[in-house]
Amino acid sequence: MIAKDLEGLAVPLKELKLQKDNARVGDVEAIKRSYERFGQRKPIVAHRQTKTILAGNHQYQAAKDLGWDKIAVVWVEDDPETARAFSIADNRIGQLGDWDLESLVAAFDELDPGDFEAIGFSDIEVEDFRALLDESKMEEIVVIRKDDPDSNESSTYKKDTSYQEYLERYGNRGVRSVILYYPNEEYGRMVEDLDRVGELLGSPDNATTVQKLVKEKLDNA
């Protein structure tokens, strides 16, 4: 469960305390799937004197839910202000990066689809990233061109083969994507609202939630 090189850092869960007023709401279920597949490969961080977890509260919860009795910990002796600042920084800094779409999609292609959930992605999300990559590539595709590029005549055009290849590749997928864009200030609220509506409808994912809402609206039209 705990990586061999971390075993020397293992501490009984009962000795640790969750941080009060943790500003981050994490996905414990996703961490549990990762722990079940890979085990713990990086330690959490806790204060030596208070035994309070500064980084890794949700890892602790996941380990507890899985029935673990120990978890690997790195101890620090920060003053209260530094401890609080580090806790927020640990959560925030992880949000600031972005994905290299080509590298991410290439990694998806190399993975067993059965591992997608273990790394935190649903099948729909994987297809969304594939669609985003295709969309970014569309800017590089010449959709139409002259039969004779050296000719001054402009009456005869045909679709470029790269565009046809894109259509065929997208058409052969088992899953299609609908990508919705929201301003930054509305995105978080929409994600939370979709989760809440999904719970009310008993939906397993956002795609099913949207599908049910559309069907309900059409049925009542």
QUIBEL-V584912 format. One record per run of one state. SS is the DSSP state (@ for helix, = for strand, . for the rest). FROM is the first residue (numbers start at 1). TO is the last residue. If there is no record, write none. Layout:
SS_FROM_TO + SS_FROM_TO
This chain:
._1_1 + =_2_2 + ._3_3 + @_4_9 + =_10_12 + @_13_15 + ._16_16 + =_17_17 + ._18_27 + @_28_38 + ._39_39 + =_40_40 + ._41_43 + =_44_47 + ._48_51 + =_52_55 + ._56_56 + @_57_65 + ._66_69 + =_70_76 + ._77_79 + @_80_96 + ._97_100 + @_101_110 + ._111_112 + @_113_115 + ._116_116 + @_117_119 + ._120_122 + @_123_138 + ._139_143 + =_144_146 + ._147_156 + =_157_159 + ._160_160 + @_161_171 + ._172_183 + @_184_201 + ._202_205 + @_206_219 + ._220_221
